[in-house]
Amino acid sequence: MPGTVTDDELRADVRDWLAVHWDPSLPRREWLSLVVAARWAVPGWPEQWGGRGLPAEQARLVEEEFGQAGAPGSGQDRLNLWANTALAFGEPEFQATFIPALLRGELEMCLLYSEPGAGSDLAGLRTRADRDGDQYIVNGQKVWTSGAATADYGMLVARTNWDVPKHRGISFFFCPMKQPGVEVRPLRQITDESHFNEVFLTDVIVPAVNRLGAENEGWRVLQTALAYERSTMGENARGPRSAGPGAGASHEVDLVELARAAGVLDDPAIRQDIARVSALRALNALNVARAKADLGLGTSSPVMSLGKLAMSRILHEGARVQTAILAAATLLEGPDYPRAEDANFLTLNAYFTSIGGGTDQIQRNIIAERVLGMPREPEVDRDIPFREVRGG
Amino acid sequence: VTTIAAEELTALHDSVGGLLARRGTEADVRAAMETPSGYDPALWQELAALGIAGLIVPAQYGGSGAGPAELEAVMEEAGAALLCAPLLGSSVLAAALLAAVGDDGAAAALLPSIADGSGLVAVAITGTGGRWTPDGVQVTATEFAGRWTLDGVADYVIHGQNAGTLLVAARDGAGITWFTVAPQDAAVTPLPTFDHTLRLARVRLAAAPARPLGERGGGWAAAEQALDVARVALAGEQAGGARRSLDLTIGYSKTRIQFGRPIGSFQALKHMAADLLLEAESAISAARDAARELADEAPGARQAVDLAAFACADAFTTVTAASVQMHGGIAFTWEHPAHLYLRRARADAQLLGTPAFYRERYVQQLGG
C-alpha cells in the first residue's frame, strides 16, 4: 500500500526479510527469484509488475538495505535498463513474458545500436526490419556489441520506413539472438583486448510482439533507453552503451608514487604536471558532489553534463603524465614491464571514454546546444526521406 | 564550525548581484577605473550599508561576522561585475590579518572603520620580487630606545594609495613581525596597473615610525591565515569572473551573424564553449569547496585552498583569453569589455602568488 509504511517500518521489514532469506551461497538466479517473489526487486514499480508502488525515496531505502547486507537484486526499478524499457514501451503480452524473466536475471542481454555507418549519427542506421505477417525480417550489421555471443536477446534499432526523414522511420525491438541468421565476430581493439563484437544479421526473425513502442516510433524508445543508461552510468564506472573495458575512474594511478619510484619526483616540470592531473581529478569529484547537492535542492546543475568530457580529459592527461614520468621505459611492454604496460594501456584505453558513447566532439555539441543554448547546426538530412540521404 | 544554508548564500548572491547590476554596470566600471582612487565612494558606502565592506569583520567591531563561505559568494558577484573597490585589499586581506595577529588595540582602532566604509587599511607583504612568501619580505625593522622604525620597500600593495593605515610585514631579529605605519610617514607611490580596475602602490620606508602588532617574530603564521582567506576570496572573484565572461561570449555568439547564421551555431565555437564551461564550472566548484573547508577549519583546508588558487586563476585566464578570440574583431577594441575581463584575469593570476607556485604546494600536500 503506497504511503502507508513509514521509513523505519520499511527498513525493519527489509532487514527482517534479509535476515531470514539472504544466503550468499545461493546461485544468483535462485536468489533473484526470491527477491522478485518477495517484491523487493522493483519496490518503486506498481504492484501489477512485482513492485510495491513505493515513492522513489522509499524505494531507495530498500535498495540501501540490500546494499548494506551485500545482497544483490533490489533497485532494479532504477538500474535494470532492459526491464525498465520493457515496462515503459512493451505490449502487455510481451511484458508478461519478459519482465519477470529480466528481473530474475534469466535472460542475457546485449545492445544492437551502433553500425559501421551509424556511429555519432545513430539515426542514420541502415539495418532494415521488414514486416512479414506477425514477424519482422531483419538484415544488416551492428557493431560495438558486448556480450553478443552469450546474449539471449538484443535491444535492436532498425529501419522500418525508408520514405520518411531519418528519425521517423526507426523501430525498436527485442531481437532473439540464438538463431541461425545471427553471426557474432569478436573485434580486436587497439589495446589488443576483445570486449566487443560485430554482429551480422541475415534474415533474422523477430516476432512483432517484440517491438517496443509503435512502428516507426523507435527513436523515442531509444532516447528513453539511453537516458536510463546514462542515469546509472556513473555508478558502475563503466563506459556508456556497453559493459566494456572498465575505463572509468576505477584505475587511478598514484602519480607521486610513480614519480618517486622512477626517480623523477624532483623534476619541476613533472611536479607541475602531477599537480595538473591531480587537480583535474579533484575538480571532477567536486563537480559531481556539487551536481548531486544541486539535485538535492531541486535545481539542475550545468556540471551534470560535463562529467564525461571531464573524464576523457582526466584519462588522456593522466596517461600522458604517466608516460612523461616513465619516459623511455614506455618503449617496452609485457608482464616484465608492468609500469610501462599500464601507461601504454591507459594511453590507448582513454579513447574508450573519449569516443565511446558519443565522442568528445559530439558531447561538446550537446553541451553547447542544450546547456549553453547555442543554435543548432543546420542539418542537411533532417527533413528529407531517408532513402535520399547520402550514406557511407 | 558553521554550516551556511544554501538559501542564505543564494540570498547573498541575489542582493550583491542585484546591487551591482544597477550600480556596477560596465559604464560604472569604466568611470571608476579612470579615477585616481579607482573606486566609487558612493557605491562603496552602499556596499558598506549592505554589510559587505565589513563582511568578515567580527560583529563586536561593527562587522557582519561572516565566514569564508559568504565571502566567496560575494566575491563571485564582485568578479562577475568587475567591481572596482578596495574589497580584496582592505575588507578581506587587512580585516583577516587584523583578526589573525590578535592585537586587540589595533583591531578596535581599525576594524570598525573598515566595516562602515569610512577607512581603508592596506597590507604590505611582498617586496619587489613579488613573492607572497616569507623570503619575499624586504622591509626590516629596527628597535631603538623602545621605538620601532622600518626601512625598505614593499611592492604591489593593494589600494595602498587609498589607505589610512598600512599594515607592513618586516623582518626583525626574531623573524617576521607586523607593524602599523601611517601613510604620511612613508613614501606611497601609485603604480600604473595593467588591470585598470585594480589599484597597486609601492611603499618606500626610510626610518618610518612603526608600531608592532601581535607576537614578535610570529607574523608569518598570521600572514598565512590572512592569505588563505584572501585566496578564497580571490578564487571566488576568478570563478565568478570566468563564468560571466563566458556568458557574455555565448550571448554574443547567438546574435552575431556571419555566413547567414549565428556564429554560435558553428562547431568551432561550440567546442571551445563546452570546454570553457567545464573550466568555469570547475572553478566555481573549487572556490566554493575551499571556502567550506576553510570555514570548517578542516584538515584538508590548505590543500583545498591551494587547488582553488591555481584552478581558478587558470580558469579565469583561459576563459577570458578565449573570449577575445571567440568574439573576433569587436573584442580587439577598447570599447568592448572583453579585454577588461582578460586584464582582471591576468592580474588576479599574479596577485598573492602564481599558479605554478600553488601547483608546487599542492604536489607537496599530495606527498611529493
Chai-1 contact restraints between the chains, C-beta under 6 A:
chainA,res_idxA,chainB,res_idxB,connection_type,confidence,min_distance_angstrom,max_distance_angstrom,comment,restraint_id
A,V256,B,L366,contact,1.0,0.0,6.0,A-B,restraint_1
A,V256,B,G367,contact,1.0,0.0,6.0,A-B,restraint_2
A,V256,B,G368,contact,1.0,0.0,6.0,A-B,restraint_3
A,L265,B,G368,contact,1.0,0.0,6.0,A-B,restraint_4
A,R271,B,V363,contact,1.0,0.0,6.0,A-B,restraint_5
A,Q272,B,R359,contact,1.0,0.0,6.0,A-B,restraint_6
A,I274,B,V363,contact,1.0,0.0,6.0,A-B,restraint_7
A,A275,B,R359,contact,1.0,0.0,6.0,A-B,restraint_8
A,A275,B,Y362,contact,1.0,0.0,6.0,A-B,restraint_9
A,A275,B,V363,contact,1.0,0.0,6.0,A-B,restraint_10
A,S278,B,L366,contact,1.0,0.0,6.0,A-B,restraint_11
A,A279,B,L307,contact,1.0,0.0,6.0,A-B,restraint_12
A,A279,B,A311,contact,1.0,0.0,6.0,A-B,restraint_13
A,A282,B,L307,contact,1.0,0.0,6.0,A-B,restraint_14
A,L283,B,S282,contact,1.0,0.0,6.0,A-B,restraint_15
A,L283,B,A286,contact,1.0,0.0,6.0,A-B,restraint_16
A,L283,B,A311,contact,1.0,0.0,6.0,A-B,restraint_17
A,L286,B,S285,contact,1.0,0.0,6.0,A-B,restraint_18
A,L286,B,D289,contact,1.0,0.0,6.0,A-B,restraint_19
A,N287,B,S282,contact,1.0,0.0,6.0,A-B,restraint_20
A,N287,B,S285,contact,1.0,0.0,6.0,A-B,restraint_21
A,R290,B,S285,contact,1.0,0.0,6.0,A-B,restraint_22
A,L297,B,A6,contact,1.0,0.0,6.0,A-B,restraint_23
A,P302,B,E281,contact,1.0,0.0,6.0,A-B,restraint_24
A,V303,B,E281,contact,1.0,0.0,6.0,A-B,restraint_25
A,L306,B,L278,contact,1.0,0.0,6.0,A-B,restraint_26
A,L309,B,L278,contact,1.0,0.0,6.0,A-B,restraint_27
A,A310,B,L278,contact,1.0,0.0,6.0,A-B,restraint_28
A,R364,B,K270,contact,1.0,0.0,6.0,A-B,restraint_29
A,R364,B,H271,contact,1.0,0.0,6.0,A-B,restraint_30
A,R364,B,A274,contact,1.0,0.0,6.0,A-B,restraint_31
A,N365,B,K270,contact,1.0,0.0,6.0,A-B,restraint_32
A,I367,B,A274,contact,1.0,0.0,6.0,A-B,restraint_33
A,A368,B,K270,contact,1.0,0.0,6.0,A-B,restraint_34
A,A368,B,A273,contact,1.0,0.0,6.0,A-B,restraint_35
A,A368,B,A274,contact,1.0,0.0,6.0,A-B,restraint_36
A,L372,B,I250,contact,1.0,0.0,6.0,A-B,restraint_37
A,L372,B,A273,contact,1.0,0.0,6.0,A-B,restraint_38
A,M374,B,G264,contact,1.0,0.0,6.0,A-B,restraint_39
A,M374,B,K270,contact,1.0,0.0,6.0,A-B,restraint_40
A,P375,B,P262,contact,1.0,0.0,6.0,A-B,restraint_41
A,P375,B,G264,contact,1.0,0.0,6.0,A-B,restraint_42
A,P375,B,S265,contact,1.0,0.0,6.0,A-B,restraint_43
A,E377,B,S265,contact,1.0,0.0,6.0,A-B,restraint_44
